[in-house]
Structures are given as C-alpha cells and as structure tokens.
Amino acid sequence: MLFAFAAMMAEIAISILIGGELNSERIDYATAVKMTFGSRWLNGIGEGILKTLAIFGVAIFAAILGGIIAAAAGRGSAGSTGLLVLFTVLFILIIVAAFLYCLLRLYFALTAVAIQDLGPIEAFKKSWFLVGGHWWRTLGILIVFFLLSGFAISVITVPVTFGSMWGEYKELFTALGQSGGHMDPSQLRHLQTGMGHLIGIGSGLSSVLSLLLTPAFTVVMYFDLRARHDDFPAESTPMTSEVPVTTL
C-alpha cells in the first residue's frame, strides 16, 4: 500500500515535469513536488480508489455469476447444462471485452489529474473523451510501448541482476560440482535465501526505470490526444498558477 502511494506520487510529479516542458513552462523539481502535494495527491487517491472499486466490482459480479451457473448446472440436465455453460462463457467474454474497453478509455485519468489538476470524476470524463475515436490507435501504441520499454528495461536489469548474484551462482555451481549434482537440501535452501535480496536489486531497478518511462510516455500521448481533439483553449491557465515557480 505504501509503495503504491509513493509510486502514484512519483508518477504525478514526473507527469507535471514532462507536462511543463510540453506546455512551455519551466517547472523545477521543488515546484513539481509542491504541486503534487497540493490538491493533486488527494485527487490521485480518489482516482485510484474509484478505479479499484470498479475492478473489484467486476470481479465480484463474475464470482456471483459463476456461483449461479454452478448451482444451475448441478440441477439441470446435461443438454441444458451445456447450453448454460456456453452462454455463460460468451457472456463472460463480453464482460471482459467491455471491461478492457472501459479500462483503456480511463487510462489517462491520473495524467489528467497531474496535468490539469482535475478531480477524480472530471479526470475520468476527460480520459474517456480523449480516447474516444482513437481507441484502437491508443491500444496499439500502448502495446508497442510496453513491449519496447520492457525489452529495454530487461537489457539493463538482467545484467545488473546477474552481476549482483554472481557470487551466489558461483557458490551454487561449485556445490553442484562437488556433490555430483546432489546437493544437501539445507545447503540449497541457504543459497536460495541468500538470493532473495539480490533478486530484489534487479526488481527494484526495473520498477524505478518503469516509473520514469511510463509517465513520460503517457503525458506525451495525453498531449497528442488533446491536440487531435483540439482540446487546447486559446487562453489556457498555466499549470503553475497555484504555486510560484522558481526561475532557474
């Protein structure tokens, strides 16, 4: 929970910095933090809570539906049970498709909170509006981005993880060679325990890199969608209107 909160705060702050650059505003790190701890962090929490409730709502609905089907299948004949299961599978596929559709339409809600200081409901409306008419394009771009960024991050983190665990691997291979491939279980557990915090180094680095890349890309897409919808007013309010900006 604490990590999720910290990640959300960092994502908002990074989005503010990137948004300032795209909006031709000079926003330093201190100002971005001040803006994050203004009203944006509360709106971000509200956005996260509403999105989580929606996800749990769908999961609960699916569980209830599964229970009803199981009860009905236990009482019906073989033919009626087969039709019921087929209908249910199709219905669940429709629910999943609708859920994914809505999830992508609301993908930019937190970005709207960071860039335009919108409340949770307004942010959902803004994201829904911007993705409208560009759903497939947005989906394709996001898939390509996550594939490329995942590959780039793995290129960095895999060598770091392997390098940090080299001593453990060396000890493991030495023990395997000395025992002829039959290690003592207690020794193996000891080596596995020692690898835990070393694996955490690679995982932590991967999380940090993802946290830096994802908001930057999302903000660029957010501005692109706003431009496609002509969503920039003639006289827009600067992002830094609520706090003084330090001139570098």
JOPE-V22514 format. One record per residue. N is the residue number from 0. RES is the residue in one small letter. SS is DSSP state (H for helix, E for strand, L for the rest). PSI is psi in radians with two decimals (999 if undefined). NEAR is the number of other ideal C-beta (glycine too) atoms within 8 Angstrom. Layout:
BEGIN
N/RES/SS/PSI/NEAR
N/RES/SS/PSI/NEAR
END
This chain:
BEGIN
0/m/L/-0.78/4
1/l/H/-0.70/5
2/f/H/-0.71/6
3/a/H/-0.71/8
4/f/H/-0.80/9
5/a/H/-0.70/8
6/a/H/-0.70/10
7/m/H/-0.77/13
8/m/H/-0.75/11
9/a/H/-0.70/9
10/e/H/-0.70/13
11/i/H/-0.81/15
12/a/H/-0.77/14
13/i/H/-0.69/13
14/s/H/-0.67/15
15/i/H/-0.77/16
16/l/H/-0.83/11
17/i/H/-0.72/12
18/g/H/-0.65/14
19/g/H/-0.73/13
20/e/H/-0.78/9
21/l/H/-0.42/9
22/n/L/0.17/9
23/s/L/0.66/4
24/e/L/2.44/10
25/r/L/1.83/7
26/i/L/2.10/13
27/d/L/3.07/9
28/y/H/-0.72/7
29/a/H/-0.72/7
30/t/H/-0.68/13
31/a/H/-0.69/14
32/v/H/-0.73/9
33/k/H/-0.75/9
34/m/H/-0.64/16
35/t/H/-0.74/13
36/f/H/0.18/7
37/g/H/-2.03/10
38/s/H/-0.21/6
39/r/H/-0.66/14
40/w/H/-0.63/12
41/l/H/-0.75/7
42/n/H/-0.62/14
43/g/H/-0.72/14
44/i/H/-0.77/10
45/g/H/-0.73/10
46/e/H/-0.76/14
47/g/H/-0.70/11
48/i/H/-0.81/9
49/l/H/-0.72/10
50/k/H/-0.69/10
51/t/H/-0.73/8
52/l/H/-0.68/8
53/a/H/-0.73/9
54/i/H/-0.79/8
55/f/H/-0.61/8
56/g/H/-0.76/8
57/v/H/-0.73/10
58/a/H/-0.74/8
59/i/H/-0.73/8
60/f/H/-0.75/9
61/a/H/-0.67/10
62/a/H/-0.74/8
63/i/H/-0.76/8
64/l/H/-0.71/11
65/g/H/-0.68/9
66/g/H/-0.71/8
67/i/H/-0.73/8
68/i/H/-0.75/11
69/a/H/-0.71/8
70/a/H/-0.73/8
71/a/H/-0.65/10
72/a/H/-0.56/10
73/g/H/-0.32/6
74/r/H/-0.38/5
75/g/L/3.05/8
76/s/L/3.03/5
77/a/H/-0.73/5
78/g/H/-0.84/6
79/s/H/-0.60/8
80/t/H/-0.72/11
81/g/H/-0.78/8
82/l/H/-0.69/8
83/l/H/-0.74/12
84/v/H/-0.74/10
85/l/H/-0.80/8
86/f/H/-0.70/8
87/t/H/-0.73/11
88/v/H/-0.79/8
89/l/H/-0.72/8
90/f/H/-0.73/9
91/i/H/-0.68/10
92/l/H/-0.69/8
93/i/H/-0.72/8
94/i/H/-0.78/11
95/v/H/-0.75/8
96/a/H/-0.76/8
97/a/H/-0.65/8
98/f/H/-0.79/9
99/l/H/-0.65/8
100/y/H/-0.84/9
101/c/H/-0.65/9
102/l/H/-0.70/8
103/l/H/-0.64/12
104/r/H/-0.46/11
105/l/L/0.17/11
106/y/L/-0.58/11
107/f/L/0.29/14
108/a/H/-0.82/14
109/l/H/-0.59/14
110/t/H/-0.67/13
111/a/H/-0.64/14
112/v/H/-0.78/17
113/a/H/-0.78/17
114/i/H/-0.76/12
115/q/H/0.07/8
116/d/L/0.81/12
117/l/L/2.71/10
118/g/L/2.97/8
119/p/H/-0.85/13
120/i/H/-0.77/6
121/e/H/-0.64/9
122/a/H/-0.71/16
123/f/H/-0.74/12
124/k/H/-0.72/8
125/k/H/-0.81/13
126/s/H/-0.74/15
127/w/H/-0.72/10
128/f/H/-0.78/9
129/l/H/-0.69/13
130/v/H/-0.35/14
131/g/L/2.24/8
132/g/L/-0.15/4
133/h/L/0.49/10
134/w/H/-0.89/11
135/w/H/-0.68/6
136/r/H/-0.78/7
137/t/H/-0.75/13
138/l/H/-0.81/9
139/g/H/-0.77/8
140/i/H/-0.74/9
141/l/H/-0.71/11
142/i/H/-0.81/8
143/v/H/-0.74/8
144/f/H/-0.85/9
145/f/H/-0.57/8
146/l/H/-0.83/8
147/l/H/-0.76/8
148/s/H/-0.66/12
149/g/H/-0.71/8
150/f/H/-0.78/8
151/a/H/-0.73/8
152/i/H/-0.70/12
153/s/H/-0.58/9
154/v/H/-0.58/8
155/i/H/-0.79/10
156/t/H/-0.56/12
157/v/H/-0.84/9
158/p/H/-0.65/8
159/v/H/-0.80/11
160/t/H/-0.79/13
161/f/H/-0.71/9
162/g/H/-0.71/7
163/s/H/-0.42/9
164/m/L/0.15/11
165/w/H/-0.72/8
166/g/H/-0.70/6
167/e/H/-0.73/11
168/y/H/-0.73/9
169/k/H/-0.76/8
170/e/H/-0.67/9
171/l/H/-0.84/9
172/f/H/-0.62/8
173/t/H/-0.77/8
174/a/H/-0.67/11
175/l/H/-0.70/9
176/g/H/-0.70/7
177/q/H/-0.55/6
178/s/H/0.02/9
179/g/L/0.50/5
180/g/L/0.07/5
181/h/L/1.53/4
182/m/L/2.67/9
183/d/L/2.28/6
184/p/H/-0.66/6
185/s/H/-0.66/6
186/q/H/-0.68/9
187/l/H/-0.73/9
188/r/H/-0.65/8
189/h/H/-0.75/8
190/l/H/-0.71/12
191/q/H/-0.65/8
192/t/H/-0.69/7
193/g/H/-0.40/9
194/m/H/-0.34/10
195/g/H/-0.95/8
196/h/H/-0.43/7
197/l/H/-0.67/12
198/i/H/-0.60/10
199/g/H/-0.49/8
200/i/H/-0.85/11
201/g/H/-0.71/13
202/s/H/-0.73/8
203/g/H/-0.76/8
204/l/H/-0.70/12
205/s/H/-0.73/11
206/s/H/-0.72/9
207/v/H/-0.80/8
208/l/H/-0.72/11
209/s/H/-0.67/10
210/l/H/-0.50/12
211/l/H/-0.68/9
212/l/H/-0.78/10
213/t/H/-0.86/10
214/p/H/-0.67/14
215/a/H/-0.82/10
216/f/H/-0.72/10
217/t/H/-0.69/12
218/v/H/-0.73/15
219/v/H/-0.75/10
220/m/H/-0.64/12
221/y/H/-0.80/14
222/f/H/-0.63/10
223/d/H/-0.78/8
224/l/H/-0.64/14
225/r/H/-0.70/10
226/a/H/-0.69/9
227/r/H/-0.48/7
228/h/L/0.11/8
229/d/L/0.87/5
230/d/L/0.27/8
231/f/L/1.95/6
232/p/L/2.77/4
233/a/L/-0.68/3
234/e/L/1.56/4
235/s/L/2.60/7
236/t/L/2.26/5
237/p/L/2.57/7
238/m/L/-0.53/14
239/t/L/0.36/12
240/s/L/-0.43/5
241/e/L/-0.19/6
242/v/L/2.61/8
243/p/L/2.43/5
244/v/L/2.30/10
245/t/L/2.17/7
246/t/L/2.21/4
247/l/L/999/4
END
